[in-house]
Amino acid sequence: MKKIKILHTSDLHFDTPFSGMKNNESIKCREELKEVFERIIKISLENHIDILLIAGDMFDNLLVNKSTLYFLKKCFESINKVRVFISPGNHDPYNEKSFYSMIEWPENVYIFKGNIEKIVLEDLQTIVWGAAFTKTYINESLIKGANGIEGYNNIMVIHGELCSSKEKNEYNPITEDDIARSDMDYIALGHRHKYVGVNKALNTYYAYSGCPQGRGFDELGDKGVLLLELCNGYCDYKFIKTSIRNYYEKEINIEEYFGYNQVKNKILSFIDKEDIKFNSYKVILTGEISEEFNLREDILEELIRKDSYDIKLVDKTEIKIDIDELLNGYSIKSLFARKIYEEIEKSETEEEKEILKLALKKGLQSLTGEEVRDYIN
C-alpha cells in the first residue's frame, strides 16, 4: 500500500475567553493560538503532509469571532493539496447552530457530522473514518460500527475519552477493546490535553496528540502535534513542539529566608530571565518560615513585577514553631493553637485541613503583632 504522511492535532480551543486575565493579556493569548495554528500549517507544508487530522474542540465555547473563522479558512486554502478532516468535539459539537455551518469551507476540508462514516481516498489508498459530537454529552461510543477495509490504509479521527470496559463517561467513552476491534491502522484521538505517547491495541495504533498550546497552569510543559508515516499497518511517528508559551510550576523552599527582597531574589535565581519573557510560571513557596514574617503573595508579586517579570505565587509555607512547647503552654497563642489542632483532628477532608492550617498560620502571625488582612484567599 501507499505510504501516507499524517499530521494529528486537536483541542485548539480558538477564542478561549481567558477570563481570569486582563483584557490585553487575554487578547494576546487568543492571538498566540492563531500563531500556533500557523506553525501547524507550516509544518504541514514543510513535511509534505497528505492528511491533516483535527480531533475536535477546534473552538472553545459559544462565542467565536467571525474573523477567526475566516482566518481558519485562509489557512486551509493555503494547504489546498492537503486533505483536512475534522471531528467536532464536546466544546464545538456539530449541529444547525454550530460555527462549522457559518462559512463555506474550502474543498479540501471535510467535517464529520454525526455517527461514524468513511471517506475513501483512492489516490492515497486510504479510508478516513470519523464521527462528531452533535451535543455536549455523548454517553455511548461513536467508534462502534467502524471496521477497517482490507487493501487500504484505515485511519480514524475522533474526539472522546478513553475508559475501561467497566467505566462510563459522557464524552464518547472509548475502550481499548473498541479500538482493537475497529481494525484501524491509526486512530487520532482528541479530548485529553496531554501527549503521553503512541499506544497499540492489537493491530491498531492510537494516541492523543494533546493540545498544541497550553492555556493555563493545568496544561504544563511542551505542547505540540504528531507527525506520522503510515504504510502496510506500520506506523512511524514523531512529536513536534508547537507551543509559543509554556506553563511551568516550580516549588521553591524559602525556610532560610526572611523578608520580601530575600525571597524575591531566591525566586528569580531559579528562573531564567530570557525564558520568562516567553513562558508563564507558577511558583509554589514551601518550607517553614518565622512567625514574624507575615508573607503576603500580592506584595511579593508586585515586587517581582517591578523587575518586569510576571509570576503567579502560591504560598504553601508553614510557621516554624515548637509544636510541643506551643500546645503545652498557657499563652493566648497556645490556647489558639490547641483549638485549631482539635479542629484539624476532627476534619474529614484534606481541603478542610489545609484551611485550618492556613488559619493557624495567619492567626499566629496576627497574635505576634503583624496586621493580617486576608485569612483565606
Sequence and secondary structure as in RCSB ss.txt:
>XXXX:A:sequence
MKKIKILHTSDLHFDTPFSGMKNNESIKCREELKEVFERIIKISLENHIDILLIAGDMFDNLLVNKSTLYFLKKC
FESINKVRVFISPGNHDPYNEKSFYSMIEWPENVYIFKGNIEKIVLEDLQTIVWGAAFTKTYINESLIKGANGIE
GYNNIMVIHGELCSSKEKNEYNPITEDDIARSDMDYIALGHRHKYVGVNKALNTYYAYSGCPQGRGFDELGDKGV
LLLELCNGYCDYKFIKTSIRNYYEKEINIEEYFGYNQVKNKILSFIDKEDIKFNSYKVILTGEISEEFNLREDIL
EELIRKDSYDIKLVDKTEIKIDIDELLNGYSIKSLFARKIYEEIEKSETEEEKEILKLALKKGLQSLTGEEVRDY
IN
>XXXX:A:secstr
   EEEEEE    BT   TTS HHHHHHHHHHHHHHHHHHHHHHHHTT SEEEE S SB SS   HHHHHHHHHH
HHTTTTSEEEE   SSS  STTSGGGSS   TTEEE  SS EEEEEGGGTEEEEE   SSS B S S TT    T
TSEEEEEEE EE  TT   SB EE HHHHHHHT SEEEEES       EEETTEEEEE   SS  STTS S  EE
EEEEEETTEEEEEEEE  SS EEEEEEE TT  SHHHHHHHHHHTS TTGGGTSEEEEEEESEE TT    HHHH
HHHHHTTT  EEEEE  EE   HHHHHH  SHHHHHHHHHHHHHHH  SHHHHHHHHHHHHHHHHHHHT     S
  
